[in-house]
Structure formats: C-alpha cells, structure tokens
C-alpha cells in the first residue's frame, strides 16, 4: 500500500510507482466518491486524444478580438518580419 499526506492547501501527491503503473499524466482529471466516513474512491477519467478537429476554435480563446481573414493574418505576420 502507498501513502500520501494532505497539504495545507488540500493537495495530495500520487505516489510515483502508481503514476507510472497507471500511466497518469499532468492535467489528467479524477473523480472522487465518498464511500464511508473513512473511505474514498478515486476514478481516473479516460483521456480521449484530441484529433485534428478537436483544436478548431482554440485560437479564438487566445485572441477574442474580431475574426480576421487569412489575408489580414498574413499581413500582420509579414509586418512582424521587419
């Protein structure tokens, strides 16, 4: 059995041997279920790889200004080459 300690900020580290054997990665999400007063169940959410369509609209989050045409983007990029 592996052991972890709860920090003041409510964080727990997953022991390295478990991270490796379960192939856990940073950013992965977990669901916590209370089983009893002294028992919890942690369920690892499945990670679905983002395909090429998964990134559509992502750039909009980075630059929330008005949409631009390809010509406008190219002009801005070329101006930065001076």
mmCIF file of the N, C-alpha and C atoms, coordinates in Angstrom:
data_MODEL
# 
_entry.id   MODEL 
# 
loop_
_atom_site.group_PDB 
_atom_site.id 
_atom_site.type_symbol 
_atom_site.label_atom_id 
_atom_site.label_alt_id 
_atom_site.label_comp_id 
_atom_site.label_asym_id 
_atom_site.label_entity_id 
_atom_site.label_seq_id 
_atom_site.pdbx_PDB_ins_code 
_atom_site.Cartn_x 
_atom_site.Cartn_y 
_atom_site.Cartn_z 
_atom_site.occupancy 
_atom_site.B_iso_or_equiv 
_atom_site.pdbx_formal_charge 
_atom_site.auth_seq_id 
_atom_site.auth_comp_id 
_atom_site.auth_asym_id 
_atom_site.auth_atom_id 
_atom_site.pdbx_PDB_model_num 
ATOM 1   N N  . UNK A 1 1  ? 0.844   -1.162 0.000   1.00 0.00 ? 1  UNK A N  1 
ATOM 2   C CA . UNK A 1 1  ? 0.000   0.000  0.000   1.00 0.00 ? 1  UNK A CA 1 
ATOM 3   C C  . UNK A 1 1  ? 0.902   1.243  0.000   1.00 0.00 ? 1  UNK A C  1 
ATOM 4   N N  . UNK A 1 2  ? 0.535   2.260  -0.759  1.00 0.00 ? 2  UNK A N  1 
ATOM 5   C CA . UNK A 1 2  ? 1.276   3.508  -0.832  1.00 0.00 ? 2  UNK A CA 1 
ATOM 6   C C  . UNK A 1 2  ? 0.602   4.544  0.061   1.00 0.00 ? 2  UNK A C  1 
ATOM 7   N N  . UNK A 1 3  ? 1.384   5.548  0.462   1.00 0.00 ? 3  UNK A N  1 
ATOM 8   C CA . UNK A 1 3  ? 0.877   6.551  1.387   1.00 0.00 ? 3  UNK A CA 1 
ATOM 9   C C  . UNK A 1 3  ? 1.148   7.951  0.862   1.00 0.00 ? 3  UNK A C  1 
ATOM 10  N N  . UNK A 1 4  ? 0.210   8.880  1.114   1.00 0.00 ? 4  UNK A N  1 
ATOM 11  C CA . UNK A 1 4  ? 0.359   10.288 0.758   1.00 0.00 ? 4  UNK A CA 1 
ATOM 12  C C  . UNK A 1 4  ? -0.060  11.128 1.954   1.00 0.00 ? 4  UNK A C  1 
ATOM 13  N N  . UNK A 1 5  ? 0.351   12.401 1.964   1.00 0.00 ? 5  UNK A N  1 
ATOM 14  C CA . UNK A 1 5  ? -0.019  13.327 3.033   1.00 0.00 ? 5  UNK A CA 1 
ATOM 15  C C  . UNK A 1 5  ? -0.770  14.503 2.433   1.00 0.00 ? 5  UNK A C  1 
ATOM 16  N N  . UNK A 1 6  ? -1.861  14.882 3.052   1.00 0.00 ? 6  UNK A N  1 
ATOM 17  C CA . UNK A 1 6  ? -2.659  16.024 2.626   1.00 0.00 ? 6  UNK A CA 1 
ATOM 18  C C  . UNK A 1 6  ? -1.953  17.309 3.054   1.00 0.00 ? 6  UNK A C  1 
ATOM 19  N N  . UNK A 1 7  ? -1.750  18.247 2.107   1.00 0.00 ? 7  UNK A N  1 
ATOM 20  C CA . UNK A 1 7  ? -1.092  19.509 2.425   1.00 0.00 ? 7  UNK A CA 1 
ATOM 21  C C  . UNK A 1 7  ? -2.095  20.506 2.982   1.00 0.00 ? 7  UNK A C  1 
ATOM 22  N N  . UNK A 1 8  ? -1.589  21.649 3.459   1.00 0.00 ? 8  UNK A N  1 
ATOM 23  C CA . UNK A 1 8  ? -2.461  22.707 3.978   1.00 0.00 ? 8  UNK A CA 1 
ATOM 24  C C  . UNK A 1 8  ? -3.407  23.231 2.904   1.00 0.00 ? 8  UNK A C  1 
ATOM 25  N N  . UNK A 1 9  ? -2.998  23.149 1.656   1.00 0.00 ? 9  UNK A N  1 
ATOM 26  C CA . UNK A 1 9  ? -3.826  23.625 0.548   1.00 0.00 ? 9  UNK A CA 1 
ATOM 27  C C  . UNK A 1 9  ? -4.776  22.557 0.024   1.00 0.00 ? 9  UNK A C  1 
ATOM 28  N N  . UNK A 1 10 ? -4.852  21.414 0.691   1.00 0.00 ? 10 UNK A N  1 
ATOM 29  C CA . UNK A 1 10 ? -5.778  20.360 0.283   1.00 0.00 ? 10 UNK A CA 1 
ATOM 30  C C  . UNK A 1 10 ? -5.285  19.517 -0.877  1.00 0.00 ? 10 UNK A C  1 
ATOM 31  N N  . UNK A 1 11 ? -3.980  19.486 -1.092  1.00 0.00 ? 11 UNK A N  1 
ATOM 32  C CA . UNK A 1 11 ? -3.417  18.727 -2.212  1.00 0.00 ? 11 UNK A CA 1 
ATOM 33  C C  . UNK A 1 11 ? -2.818  17.415 -1.727  1.00 0.00 ? 11 UNK A C  1 
ATOM 34  N N  . UNK A 1 12 ? -2.893  16.410 -2.601  1.00 0.00 ? 12 UNK A N  1 
ATOM 35  C CA . UNK A 1 12 ? -2.318  15.096 -2.322  1.00 0.00 ? 12 UNK A CA 1 
ATOM 36  C C  . UNK A 1 12 ? -1.487  14.693 -3.532  1.00 0.00 ? 12 UNK A C  1 
ATOM 37  N N  . UNK A 1 13 ? -0.298  14.173 -3.298  1.00 0.00 ? 13 UNK A N  1 
ATOM 38  C CA . UNK A 1 13 ? 0.531   13.657 -4.386  1.00 0.00 ? 13 UNK A CA 1 
ATOM 39  C C  . UNK A 1 13 ? 0.250   12.177 -4.569  1.00 0.00 ? 13 UNK A C  1 
ATOM 40  N N  . UNK A 1 14 ? 0.185   11.777 -5.823  1.00 0.00 ? 14 UNK A N  1 
ATOM 41  C CA . UNK A 1 14 ? 0.021   10.351 -6.131  1.00 0.00 ? 14 UNK A CA 1 
ATOM 42  C C  . UNK A 1 14 ? 1.415   9.744  -6.177  1.00 0.00 ? 14 UNK A C  1 
ATOM 43  N N  . UNK A 1 15 ? 1.662   8.673  -5.430  1.00 0.00 ? 15 UNK A N  1 
ATOM 44  C CA . UNK A 1 15 ? 2.992   8.064  -5.424  1.00 0.00 ? 15 UNK A CA 1 
ATOM 45  C C  . UNK A 1 15 ? 3.470   7.718  -6.840  1.00 0.00 ? 15 UNK A C  1 
ATOM 46  N N  . UNK A 1 16 ? 4.765   7.928  -7.071  1.00 0.00 ? 16 UNK A N  1 
ATOM 47  C CA . UNK A 1 16 ? 5.362   7.751  -8.401  1.00 0.00 ? 16 UNK A CA 1 
ATOM 48  C C  . UNK A 1 16 ? 5.104   6.360  -8.963  1.00 0.00 ? 16 UNK A C  1 
ATOM 49  N N  . UNK A 1 17 ? 5.199   5.336  -8.134  1.00 0.00 ? 17 UNK A N  1 
ATOM 50  C CA . UNK A 1 17 ? 5.003   3.964  -8.637  1.00 0.00 ? 17 UNK A CA 1 
ATOM 51  C C  . UNK A 1 17 ? 3.589   3.784  -9.198  1.00 0.00 ? 17 UNK A C  1 
ATOM 52  N N  . UNK A 1 18 ? 2.590   4.421  -8.572  1.00 0.00 ? 18 UNK A N  1 
ATOM 53  C CA . UNK A 1 18 ? 1.224   4.344  -9.085  1.00 0.00 ? 18 UNK A CA 1 
ATOM 54  C C  . UNK A 1 18 ? 1.066   5.167  -10.359 1.00 0.00 ? 18 UNK A C  1 
ATOM 55  N N  . UNK A 1 19 ? 1.664   6.368  -10.393 1.00 0.00 ? 19 UNK A N  1 
ATOM 56  C CA . UNK A 1 19 ? 1.588   7.198  -11.609 1.00 0.00 ? 19 UNK A CA 1 
ATOM 57  C C  . UNK A 1 19 ? 2.163   6.462  -12.805 1.00 0.00 ? 19 UNK A C  1 
ATOM 58  N N  . UNK A 1 20 ? 3.304   5.826  -12.595 1.00 0.00 ? 20 UNK A N  1 
ATOM 59  C CA . UNK A 1 20 ? 3.934   5.087  -13.705 1.00 0.00 ? 20 UNK A CA 1 
ATOM 60  C C  . UNK A 1 20 ? 3.115   3.878  -14.114 1.00 0.00 ? 20 UNK A C  1 
ATOM 61  N N  . UNK A 1 21 ? 2.686   3.081  -13.135 1.00 0.00 ? 21 UNK A N  1 
ATOM 62  C CA . UNK A 1 21 ? 1.980   1.841  -13.484 1.00 0.00 ? 21 UNK A CA 1 
ATOM 63  C C  . UNK A 1 21 ? 0.612   2.111  -14.110 1.00 0.00 ? 21 UNK A C  1 
ATOM 64  N N  . UNK A 1 22 ? -0.012  3.238  -13.744 1.00 0.00 ? 22 UNK A N  1 
ATOM 65  C CA . UNK A 1 22 ? -1.320  3.578  -14.306 1.00 0.00 ? 22 UNK A CA 1 
ATOM 66  C C  . UNK A 1 22 ? -1.216  4.553  -15.476 1.00 0.00 ? 22 UNK A C  1 
ATOM 67  N N  . UNK A 1 23 ? 0.028   4.912  -15.820 1.00 0.00 ? 23 UNK A N  1 
ATOM 68  C CA . UNK A 1 23 ? 0.305   5.836  -16.925 1.00 0.00 ? 23 UNK A CA 1 
ATOM 69  C C  . UNK A 1 23 ? -0.476  7.143  -16.768 1.00 0.00 ? 23 UNK A C  1 
ATOM 70  N N  . UNK A 1 24 ? -0.372  7.754  -15.580 1.00 0.00 ? 24 UNK A N  1 
ATOM 71  C CA . UNK A 1 24 ? -1.042  9.018  -15.298 1.00 0.00 ? 24 UNK A CA 1 
ATOM 72  C C  . UNK A 1 24 ? -0.158  10.171 -15.736 1.00 0.00 ? 24 UNK A C  1 
ATOM 73  N N  . UNK A 1 25 ? -0.784  11.247 -16.202 1.00 0.00 ? 25 UNK A N  1 
ATOM 74  C CA . UNK A 1 25 ? -0.047  12.387 -16.737 1.00 0.00 ? 25 UNK A CA 1 
ATOM 75  C C  . UNK A 1 25 ? -0.583  13.690 -16.163 1.00 0.00 ? 25 UNK A C  1 
ATOM 76  N N  . UNK A 1 26 ? 0.252   14.742 -16.124 1.00 0.00 ? 26 UNK A N  1 
ATOM 77  C CA . UNK A 1 26 ? -0.224  16.042 -15.645 1.00 0.00 ? 26 UNK A CA 1 
ATOM 78  C C  . UNK A 1 26 ? -1.448  16.503 -16.432 1.00 0.00 ? 26 UNK A C  1 
ATOM 79  N N  . UNK A 1 27 ? -2.397  17.089 -15.730 1.00 0.00 ? 27 UNK A N  1 
ATOM 80  C CA . UNK A 1 27 ? -3.607  17.569 -16.369 1.00 0.00 ? 27 UNK A CA 1 
ATOM 81  C C  . UNK A 1 27 ? -4.735  16.545 -16.409 1.00 0.00 ? 27 UNK A C  1 
ATOM 82  N N  . UNK A 1 28 ? -4.422  15.310 -16.076 1.00 0.00 ? 28 UNK A N  1 
ATOM 83  C CA . UNK A 1 28 ? -5.446  14.273 -16.084 1.00 0.00 ? 28 UNK A CA 1 
ATOM 84  C C  . UNK A 1 28 ? -6.438  14.549 -14.960 1.00 0.00 ? 28 UNK A C  1 
ATOM 85  N N  . UNK A 1 29 ? -7.694  14.204 -15.168 1.00 0.00 ? 29 UNK A N  1 
ATOM 86  C CA . UNK A 1 29 ? -8.747  14.503 -14.204 1.00 0.00 ? 29 UNK A CA 1 
ATOM 87  C C  . UNK A 1 29 ? -9.172  13.238 -13.456 1.00 0.00 ? 29 UNK A C  1 
ATOM 88  N N  . UNK A 1 30 ? -9.611  13.456 -12.200 1.00 0.00 ? 30 UNK A N  1 
ATOM 89  C CA . UNK A 1 30 ? -10.026 12.363 -11.328 1.00 0.00 ? 30 UNK A CA 1 
ATOM 90  C C  . UNK A 1 30 ? -11.387 12.688 -10.726 1.00 0.00 ? 30 UNK A C  1 
ATOM 91  N N  . UNK A 1 31 ? -12.196 11.672 -10.549 1.00 0.00 ? 31 UNK A N  1 
ATOM 92  C CA . UNK A 1 31 ? -13.478 11.806 -9.858  1.00 0.00 ? 31 UNK A CA 1 
ATOM 93  C C  . UNK A 1 31 ? -13.340 11.174 -8.484  1.00 0.00 ? 31 UNK A C  1 
ATOM 94  N N  . UNK A 1 32 ? -13.816 11.889 -7.456  1.00 0.00 ? 32 UNK A N  1 
ATOM 95  C CA . UNK A 1 32 ? -13.740 11.409 -6.077  1.00 0.00 ? 32 UNK A CA 1 
ATOM 96  C C  . UNK A 1 32 ? -15.140 11.031 -5.618  1.00 0.00 ? 32 UNK A C  1 
ATOM 97  N N  . UNK A 1 33 ? -15.258 9.857  -5.005  1.00 0.00 ? 33 UNK A N  1 
ATOM 98  C CA . UNK A 1 33 ? -16.536 9.404  -4.460  1.00 0.00 ? 33 UNK A CA 1 
ATOM 99  C C  . UNK A 1 33 ? -16.336 9.039  -2.989  1.00 0.00 ? 33 UNK A C  1 
ATOM 100 N N  . UNK A 1 34 ? -17.223 9.546  -2.147  1.00 0.00 ? 34 UNK A N  1 
ATOM 101 C CA . UNK A 1 34 ? -17.166 9.193  -0.734  1.00 0.00 ? 34 UNK A CA 1 
ATOM 102 C C  . UNK A 1 34 ? -17.873 7.858  -0.551  1.00 0.00 ? 34 UNK A C  1 
ATOM 103 N N  . UNK A 1 35 ? -17.166 6.892  -0.002  1.00 0.00 ? 35 UNK A N  1 
ATOM 104 C CA . UNK A 1 35 ? -17.714 5.559  0.230   1.00 0.00 ? 35 UNK A CA 1 
ATOM 105 C C  . UNK A 1 35 ? -18.254 5.462  1.663   1.00 0.00 ? 35 UNK A C  1 
ATOM 106 N N  . UNK A 1 36 ? -17.484 5.960  2.626   1.00 0.00 ? 36 UNK A N  1 
ATOM 107 C CA . UNK A 1 36 ? -17.899 5.968  4.029   1.00 0.00 ? 36 UNK A CA 1 
ATOM 108 C C  . UNK A 1 36 ? -17.180 7.125  4.716   1.00 0.00 ? 36 UNK A C  1 
ATOM 109 N N  . UNK A 1 37 ? -17.280 7.199  6.040   1.00 0.00 ? 37 UNK A N  1 
ATOM 110 C CA . UNK A 1 37 ? -16.617 8.281  6.777   1.00 0.00 ? 37 UNK A CA 1 
ATOM 111 C C  . UNK A 1 37 ? -15.096 8.232  6.661   1.00 0.00 ? 37 UNK A C  1 
ATOM 112 N N  . UNK A 1 38 ? -14.539 7.086  6.344   1.00 0.00 ? 38 UNK A N  1 
ATOM 113 C CA . UNK A 1 38 ? -13.083 6.957  6.292   1.00 0.00 ? 38 UNK A CA 1 
ATOM 114 C C  . UNK A 1 38 ? -12.582 6.337  4.982   1.00 0.00 ? 38 UNK A C  1 
ATOM 115 N N  . UNK A 1 39 ? -13.418 6.320  3.966   1.00 0.00 ? 39 UNK A N  1 
ATOM 116 C CA . UNK A 1 39 ? -13.023 5.664  2.720   1.00 0.00 ? 39 UNK A CA 1 
ATOM 117 C C  . UNK A 1 39 ? -13.476 6.496  1.526   1.00 0.00 ? 39 UNK A C  1 
ATOM 118 N N  . UNK A 1 40 ? -12.555 6.665  0.556   1.00 0.00 ? 40 UNK A N  1 
ATOM 119 C CA . UNK A 1 40 ? -12.826 7.381  -0.691  1.00 0.00 ? 40 UNK A CA 1 
ATOM 120 C C  . UNK A 1 40 ? -12.484 6.478  -1.866  1.00 0.00 ? 40 UNK A C  1 
ATOM 121 N N  . UNK A 1 41 ? -13.154 6.703  -2.974  1.00 0.00 ? 41 UNK A N  1 
ATOM 122 C CA . UNK A 1 41 ? -12.816 6.011  -4.223  1.00 0.00 ? 41 UNK A CA 1 
ATOM 123 C C  . UNK A 1 41 ? -12.415 7.082  -5.222  1.00 0.00 ? 41 UNK A C  1 
ATOM 124 N N  . UNK A 1 42 ? -11.283 6.876  -5.884  1.00 0.00 ? 42 UNK A N  1 
ATOM 125 C CA . UNK A 1 42 ? -10.810 7.799  -6.903  1.00 0.00 ? 42 UNK A CA 1 
ATOM 126 C C  . UNK A 1 42 ? -10.899 7.090  -8.245  1.00 0.00 ? 42 UNK A C  1 
ATOM 127 N N  . UNK A 1 43 ? -11.592 7.718  -9.190  1.00 0.00 ? 43 UNK A N  1 
ATOM 128 C CA . UNK A 1 43 ? -11.748 7.132  -10.517 1.00 0.00 ? 43 UNK A CA 1 
ATOM 129 C C  . UNK A 1 43 ? -11.034 8.033  -11.521 1.00 0.00 ? 43 UNK A C  1 
ATOM 130 N N  . UNK A 1 44 ? -10.134 7.460  -12.286 1.00 0.00 ? 44 UNK A N  1 
ATOM 131 C CA . UNK A 1 44 ? -9.388  8.207  -13.298 1.00 0.00 ? 44 UNK A CA 1 
ATOM 132 C C  . UNK A 1 44 ? -10.271 8.362  -14.528 1.00 0.00 ? 44 UNK A C  1 
ATOM 133 N N  . UNK A 1 45 ? -10.480 9.610  -14.963 1.00 0.00 ? 45 UNK A N  1 
ATOM 134 C CA . UNK A 1 45 ? -11.262 9.844  -16.179 1.00 0.00 ? 45 UNK A CA 1 
ATOM 135 C C  . UNK A 1 45 ? -10.461 9.405  -17.389 1.00 0.00 ? 45 UNK A C  1 
ATOM 136 N N  . UNK A 1 46 ? -11.153 8.852  -18.351 1.00 0.00 ? 46 UNK A N  1 
ATOM 137 C CA . UNK A 1 46 ? -10.492 8.443  -19.588 1.00 0.00 ? 46 UNK A CA 1 
ATOM 138 C C  . UNK A 1 46 ? -10.078 9.671  -20.369 1.00 0.00 ? 46 UNK A C  1 
ATOM 139 N N  . UNK A 1 47 ? -8.904  9.616  -20.935 1.00 0.00 ? 47 UNK A N  1 
ATOM 140 C CA . UNK A 1 47 ? -8.409  10.713 -21.758 1.00 0.00 ? 47 UNK A CA 1 
ATOM 141 C C  . UNK A 1 47 ? -8.663  10.358 -23.211 1.00 0.00 ? 47 UNK A C  1 
ATOM 142 N N  . UNK A 1 48 ? -9.415  11.202 -23.888 1.00 0.00 ? 48 UNK A N  1 
ATOM 143 C CA . UNK A 1 48 ? -9.644  10.982 -25.314 1.00 0.00 ? 48 UNK A CA 1 
ATOM 144 C C  . UNK A 1 48 ? -8.721  11.925 -26.072 1.00 0.00 ? 48 UNK A C  1 
ATOM 145 N N  . UNK A 1 49 ? -7.848  11.374 -26.888 1.00 0.00 ? 49 UNK A N  1 
ATOM 146 C CA . UNK A 1 49 ? -6.916  12.233 -27.620 1.00 0.00 ? 49 UNK A CA 1 
ATOM 147 C C  . UNK A 1 49 ? -7.663  13.172 -28.549 1.00 0.00 ? 49 UNK A C  1 
ATOM 148 N N  . UNK A 1 50 ? -7.217  14.406 -28.580 1.00 0.00 ? 50 UNK A N  1 
ATOM 149 C CA . UNK A 1 50 ? -7.832  15.398 -29.461 1.00 0.00 ? 50 UNK A CA 1 
ATOM 150 C C  . UNK A 1 50 ? -7.374  15.136 -30.884 1.00 0.00 ? 50 UNK A C  1 
ATOM 151 N N  . UNK A 1 51 ? -8.317  14.900 -31.728 1.00 0.00 ? 51 UNK A N  1 
ATOM 152 C CA . UNK A 1 51 ? -7.998  14.720 -33.142 1.00 0.00 ? 51 UNK A CA 1 
ATOM 153 C C  . UNK A 1 51 ? -7.834  16.077 -33.794 1.00 0.00 ? 51 UNK A C  1 
ATOM 154 N N  . UNK A 1 52 ? -7.638  16.110 -35.090 1.00 0.00 ? 52 UNK A N  1 
ATOM 155 C CA . UNK A 1 52 ? -7.430  17.381 -35.774 1.00 0.00 ? 52 UNK A CA 1 
ATOM 156 C C  . UNK A 1 52 ? -8.612  18.333 -35.635 1.00 0.00 ? 52 UNK A C  1 
ATOM 157 N N  . UNK A 1 53 ? -9.813  17.799 -35.495 1.00 0.00 ? 53 UNK A N  1 
ATOM 158 C CA . UNK A 1 53 ? -10.981 18.669 -35.350 1.00 0.00 ? 53 UNK A CA 1 
ATOM 159 C C  . UNK A 1 53 ? -11.132 19.182 -33.920 1.00 0.00 ? 53 UNK A C  1 
ATOM 160 N N  . UNK A 1 54 ? -10.419 18.582 -32.968 1.00 0.00 ? 54 UNK A N  1 
ATOM 161 C CA . UNK A 1 54 ? -10.516 18.984 -31.576 1.00 0.00 ? 54 UNK A CA 1 
ATOM 162 C C  . UNK A 1 54 ? -9.942  20.353 -31.290 1.00 0.00 ? 54 UNK A C  1 
ATOM 163 N N  . UNK A 1 55 ? -9.104  20.861 -32.176 1.00 0.00 ? 55 UNK A N  1 
ATOM 164 C CA . UNK A 1 55 ? -8.489  22.161 -31.941 1.00 0.00 ? 55 UNK A CA 1 
ATOM 165 C C  . UNK A 1 55 ? -9.206  23.297 -32.650 1.00 0.00 ? 55 UNK A C  1 
ATOM 166 N N  . UNK A 1 56 ? -10.247 22.992 -33.392 1.00 0.00 ? 56 UNK A N  1 
ATOM 167 C CA . UNK A 1 56 ? -10.983 24.046 -34.068 1.00 0.00 ? 56 UNK A CA 1 
ATOM 168 C C  . UNK A 1 56 ? -11.556 25.015 -33.045 1.00 0.00 ? 56 UNK A C  1 
ATOM 169 N N  . UNK A 1 57 ? -11.368 26.277 -33.284 1.00 0.00 ? 57 UNK A N  1 
ATOM 170 C CA . UNK A 1 57 ? -11.874 27.293 -32.377 1.00 0.00 ? 57 UNK A CA 1 
ATOM 171 C C  . UNK A 1 57 ? -10.961 27.586 -31.212 1.00 0.00 ? 57 UNK A C  1 
ATOM 172 N N  . UNK A 1 58 ? -9.866  26.837 -31.058 1.00 0.00 ? 58 UNK A N  1 
ATOM 173 C CA . UNK A 1 58 ? -8.960  27.053 -29.937 1.00 0.00 ? 58 UNK A CA 1 
ATOM 174 C C  . UNK A 1 58 ? -8.286  28.421 -30.004 1.00 0.00 ? 58 UNK A C  1 
ATOM 175 N N  . UNK A 1 59 ? -7.871  28.837 -31.185 1.00 0.00 ? 59 UNK A N  1 
ATOM 176 C CA . UNK A 1 59 ? -7.193  30.127 -31.332 1.00 0.00 ? 59 UNK A CA 1 
ATOM 177 C C  . UNK A 1 59 ? -8.104  31.283 -30.938 1.00 0.00 ? 59 UNK A C  1 
ATOM 178 N N  . UNK A 1 60 ? -9.379  31.120 -31.084 1.00 0.00 ? 60 UNK A N  1 
ATOM 179 C CA . UNK A 1 60 ? -10.324 32.170 -30.709 1.00 0.00 ? 60 UNK A CA 1 
ATOM 180 C C  . UNK A 1 60 ? -10.233 32.467 -29.219 1.00 0.00 ? 60 UNK A C  1 
ATOM 181 N N  . UNK A 1 61 ? -9.918  31.453 -28.408 1.00 0.00 ? 61 UNK A N  1 
ATOM 182 C CA . UNK A 1 61 ? -9.765  31.664 -26.973 1.00 0.00 ? 61 UNK A CA 1 
ATOM 183 C C  . UNK A 1 61 ? -8.534  32.521 -26.684 1.00 0.00 ? 61 UNK A C  1 
ATOM 184 N N  . UNK A 1 62 ? -7.531  32.416 -27.530 1.00 0.00 ? 62 UNK A N  1 
ATOM 185 C CA . UNK A 1 62 ? -6.300  33.169 -27.322 1.00 0.00 ? 62 UNK A CA 1 
ATOM 186 C C  . UNK A 1 62 ? -6.434  34.623 -27.752 1.00 0.00 ? 62 UNK A C  1 
ATOM 187 N N  . UNK A 1 63 ? -7.201  34.888 -28.793 1.00 0.00 ? 63 UNK A N  1 
ATOM 188 C CA . UNK A 1 63 ? -7.393  36.244 -29.307 1.00 0.00 ? 63 UNK A CA 1 
ATOM 189 C C  . UNK A 1 63 ? -8.882  36.479 -29.507 1.00 0.00 ? 63 UNK A C  1 
ATOM 190 N N  . UNK A 1 64 ? -9.549  36.996 -28.496 1.00 0.00 ? 64 UNK A N  1 
ATOM 191 C CA . UNK A 1 64 ? -11.002 37.133 -28.583 1.00 0.00 ? 64 UNK A CA 1 
ATOM 192 C C  . UNK A 1 64 ? -11.478 38.327 -29.414 1.00 0.00 ? 64 UNK A C  1 
ATOM 193 N N  . UNK A 1 65 ? -10.571 39.030 -30.115 1.00 0.00 ? 65 UNK A N  1 
ATOM 194 C CA . UNK A 1 65 ? -10.994 40.178 -30.918 1.00 0.00 ? 65 UNK A CA 1 
ATOM 195 C C  . UNK A 1 65 ? -11.751 39.718 -32.168 1.00 0.00 ? 65 UNK A C  1 
ATOM 196 N N  . UNK A 1 66 ? -12.065 40.627 -33.032 1.00 0.00 ? 66 UNK A N  1 
ATOM 197 C CA . UNK A 1 66 ? -12.864 40.332 -34.226 1.00 0.00 ? 66 UNK A CA 1 
ATOM 198 C C  . UNK A 1 66 ? -12.180 39.305 -35.124 1.00 0.00 ? 66 UNK A C  1 
ATOM 199 N N  . UNK A 1 67 ? -12.966 38.438 -35.752 1.00 0.00 ? 67 UNK A N  1 
ATOM 200 C CA . UNK A 1 67 ? -12.384 37.463 -36.679 1.00 0.00 ? 67 UNK A CA 1 
ATOM 201 C C  . UNK A 1 67 ? -11.697 38.173 -37.843 1.00 0.00 ? 67 UNK A C  1 
ATOM 202 N N  . UNK A 1 68 ? -10.625 37.594 -38.328 1.00 0.00 ? 68 UNK A N  1 
ATOM 203 C CA . UNK A 1 68 ? -9.882  38.183 -39.446 1.00 0.00 ? 68 UNK A CA 1 
ATOM 204 C C  . UNK A 1 68 ? -9.818  37.198 -40.611 1.00 0.00 ? 68 UNK A C  1 
ATOM 205 N N  . UNK A 1 69 ? -9.641  37.768 -41.753 1.00 0.00 ? 69 UNK A N  1 
ATOM 206 C CA . UNK A 1 69 ? -9.480  36.925 -42.940 1.00 0.00 ? 69 UNK A CA 1 
ATOM 207 C C  . UNK A 1 69 ? -8.039  36.432 -42.988 1.00 0.00 ? 69 UNK A C  1 
ATOM 208 N N  . UNK A 1 70 ? -7.802  35.453 -43.826 1.00 0.00 ? 70 UNK A N  1 
ATOM 209 C CA . UNK A 1 70 ? -6.444  34.932 -43.988 1.00 0.00 ? 70 UNK A CA 1 
ATOM 210 C C  . UNK A 1 70 ? -5.504  36.031 -44.476 1.00 0.00 ? 70 UNK A C  1 
ATOM 211 N N  . UNK A 1 71 ? -5.975  36.885 -45.384 1.00 0.00 ? 71 UNK A N  1 
ATOM 212 C CA . UNK A 1 71 ? -5.143  37.985 -45.869 1.00 0.00 ? 71 UNK A CA 1 
ATOM 213 C C  . UNK A 1 71 ? -4.727  38.920 -44.735 1.00 0.00 ? 71 UNK A C  1 
ATOM 214 N N  . UNK A 1 72 ? -5.657  39.188 -43.825 1.00 0.00 ? 72 UNK A N  1 
ATOM 215 C CA . UNK A 1 72 ? -5.327  40.062 -42.695 1.00 0.00 ? 72 UNK A CA 1 
ATOM 216 C C  . UNK A 1 72 ? -4.290  39.408 -41.777 1.00 0.00 ? 72 UNK A C  1 
ATOM 217 N N  . UNK A 1 73 ? -4.439  38.113 -41.530 1.00 0.00 ? 73 UNK A N  1 
ATOM 218 C CA . UNK A 1 73 ? -3.457  37.409 -40.705 1.00 0.00 ? 73 UNK A CA 1 
ATOM 219 C C  . UNK A 1 73 ? -2.078  37.422 -41.366 1.00 0.00 ? 73 UNK A C  1 
ATOM 220 N N  . UNK A 1 74 ? -2.048  37.155 -42.664 1.00 0.00 ? 74 UNK A N  1 
ATOM 221 C CA . UNK A 1 74 ? -0.766  37.125 -43.377 1.00 0.00 ? 74 UNK A CA 1 
ATOM 222 C C  . UNK A 1 74 ? -0.099  38.499 -43.353 1.00 0.00 ? 74 UNK A C  1 
ATOM 223 N N  . UNK A 1 75 ? -0.876  39.559 -43.514 1.00 0.00 ? 75 UNK A N  1 
ATOM 224 C CA . UNK A 1 75 ? -0.329  40.908 -43.478 1.00 0.00 ? 75 UNK A CA 1 
ATOM 225 C C  . UNK A 1 75 ? 0.291   41.186 -42.098 1.00 0.00 ? 75 UNK A C  1 
ATOM 226 N N  . UNK A 1 76 ? -0.406  40.799 -41.041 1.00 0.00 ? 76 UNK A N  1 
ATOM 227 C CA . UNK A 1 76 ? 0.116   41.018 -39.687 1.00 0.00 ? 76 UNK A CA 1 
ATOM 228 C C  . UNK A 1 76 ? 1.409   40.223 -39.472 1.00 0.00 ? 76 UNK A C  1 
ATOM 229 N N  . UNK A 1 77 ? 1.430   38.997 -39.940 1.00 0.00 ? 77 UNK A N  1 
ATOM 230 C CA . UNK A 1 77 ? 2.634   38.166 -39.795 1.00 0.00 ? 77 UNK A CA 1 
ATOM 231 C C  . UNK A 1 77 ? 3.816   38.758 -40.558 1.00 0.00 ? 77 UNK A C  1 
ATOM 232 N N  . UNK A 1 78 ? 3.563   39.229 -41.777 1.00 0.00 ? 78 UNK A N  1 
ATOM 233 C CA . UNK A 1 78 ? 4.650   39.807 -42.582 1.00 0.00 ? 78 UNK A CA 1 
ATOM 234 C C  . UNK A 1 78 ? 5.174   41.113 -41.996 1.00 0.00 ? 78 UNK A C  1 
ATOM 235 N N  . UNK A 1 79 ? 4.312   41.891 -41.375 1.00 0.00 ? 79 UNK A N  1 
ATOM 236 C CA . UNK A 1 79 ? 4.755   43.138 -40.752 1.00 0.00 ? 79 UNK A CA 1 
ATOM 237 C C  . UNK A 1 79 ? 5.716   42.856 -39.614 1.00 0.00 ? 79 UNK A C  1 
ATOM 238 N N  . UNK A 1 80 ? 5.568   41.726 -38.954 1.00 0.00 ? 80 UNK A N  1 
ATOM 239 C CA . UNK A 1 80 ? 6.444   41.363 -37.854 1.00 0.00 ? 80 UNK A CA 1 
ATOM 240 C C  . UNK A 1 80 ? 7.815   40.896 -38.283 1.00 0.00 ? 80 UNK A C  1 
ATOM 241 N N  . UNK A 1 81 ? 8.017   40.694 -39.609 1.00 0.00 ? 81 UNK A N  1 
ATOM 242 C CA . UNK A 1 81 ? 9.307   40.188 -40.107 1.00 0.00 ? 81 UNK A CA 1 
ATOM 243 C C  . UNK A 1 81 ? 10.332  41.308 -40.334 1.00 0.00 ? 81 UNK A C  1 
ATOM 244 N N  . UNK A 1 82 ? 9.950   42.562 -40.196 1.00 0.00 ? 82 UNK A N  1 
ATOM 245 C CA . UNK A 1 82 ? 10.884  43.672 -40.460 1.00 0.00 ? 82 UNK A CA 1 
ATOM 246 C C  . UNK A 1 82 ? 12.051  43.677 -39.539 1.00 0.00 ? 82 UNK A C  1 
# 
